[in-house]
Amino acid sequence: MKPAICPVCGTSAIQSKGDHVEFSDYEPLPSDYIGHPHGYEWFCADHLEAAKSMSNLPAENVIKALRDKFSENTNQPQTNSPVKAGAISRIIKAVTGR
């Protein structure tokens, strides 16, 4: 999972209550993967209701629309790729030799 940081304003879950929203492009990860599912974003309390009201759209479109609407901090690059759980073990073993 990526950190709970609002993609509209950069507020974190430590600073504000909020929740995740599942958008129309939501794709759950296979059970043997770790990472963050596509189309599943966390929003702070200030932007949560607006995001929920557009949950029938793809997440990327909603984030862009809300950033434009609220004209706040738009420096929130959020790209996380899912990784197979076994790959992490192989990387750790290769780096540590254990």
C-alpha positions, 0 to 999 in steps of 0.5 A: 500500500502506498502511504495515506496521503491525499493526492489533492493536497498532500495531507497525511492520515496523521494530519487529518481523518479521511478514508480510501475511495474505490473508483471505477478503475479499481483493480484488486491485486492478486493474493500473492502480490503486495503493493497498492491496488490501481483505482484505490486512493486515500483522501483527507476529510476536506476532499473525501466527499468530493472524491466519493461523489465521483467514484464512478469515474477513473481515479486519475480523472478524479484526482486531476479534477479535484486538483483543478477545483481546489487549486491546492498543492498539486505536487503529489506524484503517486506511482507504486507498482505491485510486486510479487511477494516472492520477489521481495524475498529474492531481492533481500537474499541477493542484497544480504546474502541470507 
